[in-house]
Amino acid sequence: MPNMEVNYNELGFKCGLEIHQQLEGKKLFCNCPTINSDNDPNVKFERRLRAVAGETGEIDIAAKHEMQKKKKFIYEADSSDTCLIEYDEQPPNELNRKALETAIKVALLLNAKIADEIQVMRKTVVDGSNVSGFQRTALIAVNGFIETSQGKVTIPIICLEEEAAKKQEEGNDFVRYRLDRLSIPLIEIATGSEIKNPEHAKETASHIGMVLRSVENIKRGLGTIRQDVNTSITKGERTEIKGFQDLKSIPKVIEYEIKRQLNSIKNSKKINKEVRKAEPDLTTSFLRPMPGAARLYPETDCSPVKIKKEHIEKLKKELPKLKSERLEEFQKKHNILQDLAKELIDNPNYETYVKNFKKLNSQLIAYYLINVPKEIKKRFKLDITKLQDKDFEEVLGYLNERKINDDGAIDIFIKKIKNEKIDFDKFAAVSEKELDKEIKKIIEEKKGLSIGAYMGILMGKYRGKADGKKIMEILKKYLN
């Protein structure tokens, strides 16, 4: 697509986000754990699905589109994290109250008003991602907001719903799904359309992600949070783009979509309201027509849940500090850079090491936990995931007792990754007095060499036993 400058304000750009975050614990309507088992499946069955009319009496346009594909759905599962409820062979249990409390805490941190009664609804979904042909969803809160660098962004709706099954394979007439993910509790957060440009969308998603990570019982890791983007311009149509997991890709995909619509307008091509998929190359592709209100209808198998004001007040008192506040306090406490603080704030060992290894300052411990593994990966192309907590504790202990120096520590980490035998005598630190004596001796024996040549000789002899900076310092003392 040709490069073109885009003035988002002049285009009448509108953009909103839908954030979907998985929760820990039990599934939303049964007692199965949210473990995402990777065991070989021991359950397998097939279904065909058809759409039903929603509250409006009509069948949703997106559901009709999926139904016309006439595909067979093959489901596989491991019985350790699925049950008859996931297979749609048994009615759902009551709504998971712990998941509901987590969703309410998130909503309160997003300044939203909690609903006084939670009514579970069915949302028609016949692409096979839900065995029953619908997704259960419940409105939890309304009228929230966050403050951003470009003004307030509203959060009209916060829902608690079931996660969908994971697609494994698709052919011309079938789709195969894995059910371990199905019915994991999922918080859906929908923003208003105040987002002003692609970078503002990224900032908004990042802020909401920070709020989510501030609350306990939130899943972590790749695939546990997804962002959908709804965007439009004055002469175009609303498009929903699904499938973001990486925040950095949000601006590029929005830019592509707006330029795609501008190009269609320029060439007098019709633009439809539709759902599109974010592709790995940051383009988008058609998925289905935009769904509407026709897909919703009440869930008769789940009783409404009343939320008492006293319960909300209790949860307000239990609200955690936002991660941004904790990060600032953490950074000041340990006097470390913000980037290091971000990586260490959730590290359960860091503060233990700071407490136990008193001869090492907090910045040095941070350096060994974060920067040294990155350096080893970059310089030596080694798999740093092989380093375990006990390895860091052991090496920091040697440093604390002055048994090794910095170079020795890195060499020990490398040997641990390679699973090589470590002779600690080779890494025993040399005292400054002994080092001074040896440097003076070498200068007297090999007169007239450059400082670099002396440094090469000494580093060859004392690598892993003496600090290079200290060697250079003593060399300069005798050579100047």
PyMOL commands that set and color helices and strands:
alter all, ss='L'
color gray80, all
select helices_A, chain A and resi 61-67+97-109+198-213+249-266+293-295+309-317+323-334+338-344+350-356+362-380+384-386+389-400+406-417+424-427+432-445+451-462+468-479
alter helices_A, ss='H'
color red, helices_A
select strands_A, chain A and resi 14-22+43-47+72-77+113-114+117-118+120-124+134-148+151-162+166-170+174-178+185-190+225-232+239-244+274-278+284-289+296-298+305-306
alter strands_A, ss='S'
color yellow, strands_A
deselect
rebuild
show_as cartoon
